Amino acid sequence: MAEEQEELLDEVDIDDPAPKKKSPLKMIIILIVVFALLGGGGYFAYMKYLQPGASPAAEGEAETVEETPPDLGIMFSLDPFVVNLAGSQGKRFLKVTVSLELSAPEIHAEVKENIQKIMDSILVLLSSKNFEDVYSVQGKFKLKDEITTRVNRFLVLGHIKEAYFTEFIIQ
């Protein structure tokens, strides 16, 4: 029996530790890093070469993009209007800033000449509106048309093509 134990001890090397199991955490971290690198490379390739509308310009070449501005005429900006909405007993107000598109540059002087009349007419129009009139998108378009019509009453040499809201706040 003692001889068998000695043979077994000779076969098993005490100095040689048993092989360690590989940690699954280490494998998961390696996989995450590999996928992150692949994803980053794929994103870079997509943004650089495959993005819709991308031109195959040589690296280092500057691409020139010509954007044509919208066909807007001469603009005339009015001061902001702040009015109480009708039927709100002073609890709701409207703040609107309007820009007017002029049909010709010569109209600018005529608008400046009649600015007090134009501002008064727009103030009266805005203060006659209630919340329901100006809250909807259709109401805003109708209001733009009404402003254009009122301003055009004061112009002889030309006309206002369109009124644009650059600020529209209802409180």
Backbone torsions as a table, in degrees:
resi	resn	phi	psi	omega
1	MET	NA	-41.4	179.7
2	ALA	-65.2	-35.3	179.1
3	GLU	-67.5	-37.5	179.2
4	GLU	-64.7	-40.3	-179.4
5	GLN	-66.5	-37.2	178.7
6	GLU	-66.4	-39.2	178.1
7	GLU	-64.3	-41.9	178.5
8	LEU	-64.6	-39.9	179.4
9	LEU	-67.7	-33.4	177.4
10	ASP	-67.3	-37.7	-179.2
11	GLU	-69.9	-36.8	-179.3
12	VAL	-93.4	119.9	179.4
13	ASP	-86.6	116.9	-176.8
14	ILE	-70.8	-32.1	-179.4
15	ASP	-70.8	-25.7	-178.3
16	ASP	-89.4	108.4	-179.8
17	PRO	-69.2	157.6	179.5
18	ALA	-66.1	148.7	179.8
19	PRO	-62.2	135.7	-178.1
20	LYS	-83.1	148.4	175.5
21	LYS	-77.4	143.2	178.5
22	LYS	-75.7	137.6	-177.4
23	SER	-74.4	129.3	177.6
24	PRO	-68.4	-24.2	178.6
25	LEU	-65.2	-40.8	179.2
26	LYS	-63.9	-40.7	179.3
27	MET	-65.4	-40.0	179.8
28	ILE	-65.1	-43.0	179.5
29	ILE	-62.7	-42.6	179.1
30	ILE	-62.2	-43.3	179.2
31	LEU	-63.8	-39.8	178.9
32	ILE	-62.6	-43.9	179.3
33	VAL	-63.0	-44.0	-179.5
34	VAL	-62.7	-45.4	179.3
35	PHE	-66.0	-35.5	177.8
36	ALA	-65.0	-42.1	177.9
37	LEU	-65.2	-43.2	178.1
38	LEU	-64.0	-42.2	179.0
39	GLY	-64.5	-42.5	178.3
40	GLY	-63.7	-41.8	177.5
41	GLY	-65.0	-40.4	177.6
42	GLY	-64.8	-42.1	178.5
43	TYR	-62.7	-44.6	179.2
44	PHE	-60.5	-45.4	-179.7
45	ALA	-63.4	-40.5	178.8
46	TYR	-63.4	-48.2	-177.4
47	MET	-66.8	-34.4	-175.6
48	LYS	-83.3	-40.9	-169.4
49	TYR	-120.3	-30.0	-170.2
50	LEU	-109.1	-0.6	-177.2
51	GLN	-64.9	136.3	-179.5
52	PRO	-58.3	135.7	178.3
53	GLY	85.2	-1.4	180.0
54	ALA	-77.5	136.2	179.5
55	SER	-95.9	149.7	-179.1
56	PRO	-80.3	57.6	-179.9
57	ALA	-75.9	146.1	178.2
58	ALA	-67.6	148.8	-178.0
59	GLU	-65.1	138.1	-179.2
60	GLY	96.0	-20.0	178.1
61	GLU	-79.2	139.6	177.8
62	ALA	-90.7	129.7	177.2
63	GLU	-88.8	136.6	176.9
64	THR	-108.3	127.3	178.8
65	VAL	-113.9	119.1	179.2
66	GLU	-98.5	116.3	176.9
67	GLU	-107.3	128.6	177.2
68	THR	-89.8	131.2	179.7
69	PRO	-67.3	154.8	178.1
70	PRO	-62.0	154.6	-176.0
71	ASP	-77.2	75.1	177.7
72	LEU	-101.7	140.6	176.8
73	GLY	-80.8	-159.1	177.4
74	ILE	-71.5	129.5	-177.7
75	MET	-101.9	143.6	176.3
76	PHE	-127.4	114.3	-177.5
77	SER	-90.9	134.9	176.6
78	LEU	-98.6	157.2	175.0
79	ASP	-65.8	155.2	179.0
80	PRO	-62.6	146.0	175.4
81	PHE	-107.2	134.4	173.7
82	VAL	-128.3	117.2	-177.8
83	VAL	-135.6	153.3	170.5
84	ASN	-79.4	137.6	178.2
85	LEU	-76.5	145.5	-179.0
86	ALA	-65.0	143.5	176.6
87	GLY	75.1	11.1	-178.2
88	SER	-106.8	1.5	-177.9
89	GLN	51.7	37.1	177.5
90	GLY	78.1	8.0	-178.4
91	LYS	-88.9	-20.5	179.1
92	ARG	-122.5	140.0	175.6
93	PHE	-132.7	164.9	-179.0
94	LEU	-127.5	129.1	173.5
95	LYS	-117.1	123.0	-176.0
96	VAL	-134.6	135.3	169.8
97	THR	-116.7	131.1	-173.0
98	VAL	-121.8	139.6	169.5
99	SER	-117.4	137.0	-178.2
100	LEU	-107.0	133.9	176.4
101	GLU	-93.7	117.7	-177.0
102	LEU	-87.4	147.2	-179.3
103	SER	-74.7	-25.1	-179.7
104	ALA	-153.4	156.1	179.8
105	PRO	-62.0	-27.3	-177.8
106	GLU	-66.7	-21.4	-177.6
107	ILE	-70.3	-23.0	-176.9
108	HIS	-55.0	-46.0	-179.5
109	ALA	-64.9	-38.6	-179.9
110	GLU	-67.8	-37.5	177.9
111	VAL	-66.4	-44.2	178.6
112	LYS	-61.3	-37.4	-179.6
113	GLU	-65.5	-33.3	-177.1
114	ASN	-108.3	20.9	-172.2
115	ILE	-61.2	-37.9	-179.7
116	GLN	-64.9	-42.7	178.9
117	LYS	-64.5	-41.7	-179.1
118	ILE	-64.9	-47.4	-179.3
119	MET	-61.8	-43.6	179.4
120	ASP	-61.7	-44.6	-179.3
121	SER	-62.2	-41.4	179.5
122	ILE	-69.5	-39.7	177.6
123	LEU	-60.3	-44.5	179.0
124	VAL	-63.2	-42.4	178.9
125	LEU	-61.5	-49.7	-177.3
126	LEU	-63.3	-41.1	-177.8
127	SER	-73.4	-13.2	176.5
128	SER	-85.0	-8.7	-177.1
129	LYS	-87.4	144.4	172.8
130	ASN	-103.6	176.0	-174.8
131	PHE	-56.3	-45.2	-177.7
132	GLU	-64.2	-28.8	-179.5
133	ASP	-69.9	-33.0	-172.1
134	VAL	-110.7	-6.6	-175.4
135	TYR	-74.3	-39.1	-176.0
136	SER	-81.4	161.8	177.9
137	VAL	-64.8	-40.5	178.6
138	GLN	-62.6	-37.8	177.7
139	GLY	-63.9	-37.5	178.4
140	LYS	-67.3	-41.7	177.6
141	PHE	-64.2	-40.5	178.1
142	LYS	-63.3	-41.4	178.9
143	LEU	-63.4	-40.6	176.8
144	LYS	-60.0	-43.2	178.6
145	ASP	-64.0	-41.4	179.6
146	GLU	-65.1	-38.9	177.1
147	ILE	-63.8	-45.4	179.1
148	THR	-58.7	-45.2	-180.0
149	THR	-62.5	-45.1	-178.9
150	ARG	-64.3	-41.8	-179.6
151	VAL	-67.0	-39.5	-178.6
152	ASN	-64.3	-20.7	176.9
153	ARG	-62.7	-27.4	-176.0
154	PHE	-95.1	-2.2	-175.7
155	LEU	-106.9	137.7	-179.7
156	VAL	-112.5	-42.6	-174.1
157	LEU	-73.2	-29.8	-177.3
158	GLY	-156.2	-154.3	-179.2
159	HIS	-151.2	168.7	174.7
160	ILE	-91.6	126.0	178.6
161	LYS	-73.4	-45.4	-173.1
162	GLU	-158.4	151.5	171.7
163	ALA	-107.4	137.9	-179.0
164	TYR	-122.4	134.3	174.7
165	PHE	-86.5	122.0	175.1
166	THR	-101.7	-10.8	174.5
167	GLU	-154.8	135.3	-178.9
168	PHE	-149.0	103.3	-176.8
169	ILE	-124.2	127.2	174.4
170	ILE	-114.5	128.4	178.2
171	GLN	-122.0	NA	NA
